[in-house]
Structures are given as C-alpha cells and as structure tokens.
C-alpha cells in the first residue's frame, strides 16, 4: 500500500496544486536573506552560527540560559539530562565538528579549549578517547572562542513565539522573546528576521510510554532526567529495593551499570523491548543462567517490554507473560519528546494543504505525538516555508559532524549558492522517504532515527548538495569525502566493542584512537 504524506485526512496533494503554490511559497520568492535568528546556543546553534557568519549573514542567537553548551551544561542544582558520571559513548575524535576543529582530549581543560584552534596542537593526551561531559563543554567553549561567537548570542533570552509575517512585510518572521529568562516580571520583546534556524535540541521533555494501569503502580516512578537528583545524590535509597530500569540505549546501559556497581539494590531488573523473553544474567559476565536458586544483587533480571501493570496486585506484567511483584522503583530511560513550544504545532496534516492552497495566514508545524516533525525537506527545511529550518533532529547519530554538514547546506541555500528543488519535487522526495519509513516499520517510533550507516549516507547526500560551495576550495571535495570515511570507520570499530547487553561493562571506553588529520588515516593506539 502506497503511503502518502498527505493521505491521513484528505486526498494526496496534486502536483498542479504544488505548482500553483510555487509562485507564492518557497525560498525562490526571496530576493535576499540577511537577518537570521538562531534558537539555542548548544552545539548545533554554535555550528550553525559559525557557518552563517562565514557567509556574511547578520545573525542573532537566542539562548535561554546564561552560557553556551546546551545539553552539555551540567548543574547539579538543576534537572538536567546530563548525569554526573556521563562519559561519551563515542570517541572524541569523531565528535570533532570538522577536520578543521579537532576534538583532542587532554589532562588540561585549557588544552582542550585550545585544541580546536590547531589540528597539529600538541597536548599531553590521556589514555582514553572517551570524554567526560565537562570536556565536551570545554571543547564547545574553545570552538566558540576560536570564532568569536559569543558576541552574536543574547543570553537569558527565552523565545516564546515565532510567527509568520504577512507576505508584504520587509522580513518573513517575527520572534518574541523574554530578555530576562527566569524573571517572571520580564517583558517580551519582538524582532523581525528573514530566516530562522531552530537548534533547541530534544533532551528537555521526558518521554514515558503509555503503560496500561501505570497509575496504580505503588512505588516510585522517575525518569532518567531526575536520576542525579534522586539516586546519584543519595545511592542509599537503593538499599534493599527492587528496581526496574526501562530502556536499553545509552542512558539505560550507563545507569544500569552504575546501579549494579553500587551493589545496594536487592534486585535489578531491566526491560528491553528488543528481546522476546525474560532471562537472568550473571553480572558482570552477562551469561544467561539456566537456573537461579535465589534472587540476589549479583544477578541482572532481563525482560522484554512491559505489557501492563496488574490492577489488583500492582505486579509488572511483561509481554512474555512473566509477572514481577513488589517493584519499588521504576527508572524510565526511555528518551525524550521533540518540543517546539514557540511554534504553533498540529497533528492535523491537512493544515499543510490549506497553506498550499493559499491560506497564507494559517501556519503550523506538523509535530505528531512528540515523535515526528513531518513536512521537512532533507530533514531540515520546512516544506512550504524553507526559511524556517530545524537542525539536529536525527538521533542515534554522531551529532557534531552531522550538525556541521546540515549547517553548510543551510548557509548555502540562504546565500543562494545552492537552490532548493521546486516544491513539487520536495513533496515527491518526502513521500518517498516516508514510504520507506513505513516499509521498514520505522515511521511511528523512529521517524528521525539515522543510526548505523544511514547517518553517513545522509551526510554524503548533504555534501553532494553543497558541491558548488565545496568545489570553490582546493581539494576540499576529497578532504570531506575522506573525513566522512574516517568518521564511519572509527564509528563502526567503536560499535563492535560496545556492551552486548544493557548494563554491560564499558571496557570499550579505555580505547584510544590516533588520527592523522592530514590524510585521515587512523589506528587504535591502545586498548
């Protein structure tokens, strides 16, 4: 069955409708883009800002906090998706924003800040390639310093609304923001811009799946965003308790390992929707045990997804039928929803058709269930309003290089060096992409998933689009191609050494890579 982007509530949009709209919608109607707003001064916002500045745009960055770094800011006094013990699960070498800005770990915070200024910078390197969260923040601070980005950032500025101006306005977008974020008495201000790049991240709105009868659960239920304030601050709270950790990705694995290593909980259970039946693993070996004489803290109890909670007994019932009674703590390591509170959003896809048919005053983004921001060309450009772009939506990726390639394309399109295809072609390509997602059964939960080799195919496709820019610089096409090959090679090598089960030991983080930043050859220096 052919899946159509517009098939939910109305017939498929016709090409004639798209062609009729082409004259009034799309970036081709703008003679110039000068003023650009960037929402957020995390890694994505900094990278985008730098690319825009290089291309001579007038850039204003709105950052709601008092410093750069976004999710990499860690403050023990605030709720934060960053937990105190976090180390990256990717080598720092492939977290480099570009080959011109290498991320070189060092014993010194200042050396890390300096490292991106010179690819040949000599530092007293550590044994491991895996950074602590403060080291990632230091790298971003060094990047911002190298390119003098702070002067473009308005700190403590919370964007509350983005609206589309009438067609006869001088500027396309109006941004309303609170210039003293956190102060209830602060007044709103409004500025106009020709284009907007949204870089607000997607790690602020916790996602907890809708489990039948969750309300009858009698214990403590927390999301991983609260882990530091609830468990890390007082590990003794685990003593003698039965804890169930839901989720098997990065935070699930890290926090399960940490809780197991505390050795305080009476039982540690994990729910992983990727397995079919419950089992018991020895820890830390991860060997499945055929028989278990008694429950004990040196074992890891492994289960499939939760089916429901029994309304009478409060037992957790898994999809294989197994029931576990008297769980004291549920720890949800289930990720986050996308959220754009400053933009009107709608689950009704027909609003997009209304815009194409000429309702110029009605504008919204199709954000569905917090999981899918649809209607984007190249996962970046709003289909009908391509001067509104979204950076960093893909997940399970190596983020910083991907942001860089996205930023390159945005700057090239805004500058006019690269032209977007006509809107009917953008619609056709989006339909193909969504049909493929449906076929792979990724549409509902993994719409923005780009794990594995998919992310490198995507990065190469972005590079292909910006070839008119790249080819103006000597040998840059080959350098970029070799750089992506190097990223993919180290990424695949890293994945081979990751834990094979949730909570497994992170011995892979002792690995050290060495890169020749001229040839992009790499090797494993030490394990």
Phi, psi and omega in degrees: 000127180286127178265132179245140177304328185252019190271357187291311188234357182202166183299162178300137179296135181274154178296329179295324177294318179296319180294321178298328183277343188302327184286341182244344180239149175113158187292340182292347180279351184262128178282333179200148172238123182239304184270123181233132175260137175242127182261106178109137179242037168280197183302313181298315181297320179294317182294316178298315181302316181298317179294321179292319179297319177303330182261017169069028175276155174272104191249135170235127179254129177257116180238124186286339180263188183263003182210168178278171172118336178057235185295341181277355170288128177240125179224112185299339182275351182241153174290129188208140177294344178279124175260154193303323186271006188295132165237148182298147174264011175237142177298144182300329183301323180268359170270001175300137181297318175203172179291346175276349183226066185293147177260100184250118181285151181207166175288341184254131176300320181292325177296321178296317179297328181278338191298325183284357178278343184203118183295345179255014182299127182267126180227162175277089190286155176277178179283330188257151176268003189255118191274149166281160186299326179295327180291325175295317177298318178301319179298316180294322176298317178297321178297314180297323179291318181303320184256010176053052185276340186301329183291347178264358188257130169263104181282164181053037182238103183266117177286126182252338182201137170239123181234154179270126180281158175301156186299334182271007179284157179293322181240150189284325190235148175240128181244125176256133183214155175264120188274006176218066185306135182098344177263113184299337183268000184292144180266152179280147172237158181226132174231153180255148182217158177276333182208157181226133174243117183269119181228046188270005176072178179216048178228041182235339182248100184300142176252126172237122184297156181278093181265124178306131177069021178301330182296339182270358179300134190262355182259207181261132180238118181225154174266158181300338178298339180258007186301311183298316184286336184258312185257310183300324180289339183208073183302337181300342180296342179280345189304121177072007185264157172258120184241139176243121178259123183255118180122141188236010181274208190301307183291323179299316180292314182296315185285327174298315179300315182295318180293321177297321182288336173298322179068023184261328184289145177292318178215141175241119179246148178232135173251118182235112185291353181274354178252162187259330184215155183288151176204172178238131181248141169287149181235133012264007188292329181078022180274132178288129181262134180286322180227148178229119183286323182205153176289136178206162188287346179274007178246152177242121184264117192250130185224159171284195183297154174286131176272310179192175173248129182295127188292329183271311186270341184078008181292147173276122181251122182266167186293345176270004177094346180293140177243138176238121181270157167061037170290131182269324186227130168256124177245109185271107174255060192247015173083200190222158173268153169285144181211131178225072188296344181271359178239140175292128180236161182207143172278355184269106184291343182293340179297330177294318178297322179298322177296317180294329181281353172121005177280085190286341185271346182262121184217134174204167174253138181277084178262114187252121175055022181071003187246339187225115170261102186267174175079034180240136173271131182057029180060021187226303193264127174305135190302313183264338182234073188290359169278002170250118184231159183229119182255138171087021178288323181300144178236170188061042183234169166276107198287312192296314177297324178297317176303319183298313181291324175297316181297322178301315181292317180301312181298320181293321179290315179298326181284338182094001178291325178241132179260135172290151175292164178303158186298327179295327177287322177297320178295316181298315181295322179293320177298318177300316181297317182286328174299319179295320178297319177297316181299322181274002181061038180251352191299316189286308188256342186229042182300321182258015180287131177222040181289167177067215183288344182302322182295325181285325174298319179295314179300318179295325179293323176295318178299319179301324181288332183259016179305324178302332177277313184298320185292349178283346180251135184303125171065008185291326180302314180292322179298314181296318179299315180293324179297314180295320177301318179295315178303313182296320180297313180291321178302314181293321178297319179298317183295329180295339186252005179289159179302144180273353177214156182299124181094000180297160182297148184257045180298338178299337181285359175272356184287145179232126178257152174232133183237138167270108187284359175266315182260345183067021170283148183220158178209162174271116183279321179200156176249000000 
